Amino acid sequence: MSEPFIGEIRMFGFQFAPRGWATCDGQLLPISQNSALFSLLG
C-alpha cells in the first residue's frame, strides 16, 4: 500500500482500519493527536 494522503478516504475489504488509519464513522478525533488533519480540515 502506498503512502496515504492526509485526509484521504479509502475503502478496505476488511472489518478494521489498518495501522495509521481511522474509520470514517463520525467519531471525534483529538486535535492534539491529529494536528496535521485538523490543520487541513479546520
C-alpha positions in Angstrom: 0.0 0.0 0.0 1.4 3.4 -0.9 1.8 6.3 1.4 -1.6 7.8 2.1 -2.5 11.5 1.7 -3.6 13.3 4.9 -7.4 13.3 4.9 -7.7 10.5 2.3 -10.7 8.3 2.4 -10.3 4.8 1.0 -12.4 1.6 1.1 -10.9 -1.6 2.5 -12.2 -5.1 2.2 -12.0 -6.0 5.9 -13.7 -5.1 9.2 -10.9 -2.9 10.7 -8.8 0.2 9.8 -5.1 -0.5 9.0 -2.4 0.9 11.3 -2.3 4.7 10.9 -5.8 5.0 9.6 -9.1 5.9 11.3 -12.5 4.7 10.5 -14.8 7.2 8.7 -17.7 6.7 11.1 -18.4 10.1 12.5 -16.1 9.7 15.5 -14.5 12.6 17.2 -10.7 12.7 17.0 -8.5 14.6 19.4 -6.9 17.7 17.8 -3.7 17.1 19.8 -3.2 13.7 18.3 -4.3 14.7 14.7 -2.9 18.2 14.3 -2.0 17.7 10.5 -5.5 16.5 9.7 -7.1 19.4 11.8 -4.9 22.0 10.0 -6.1 20.7 6.7 -9.8 20.4 7.5 -10.1 23.1 10.2 
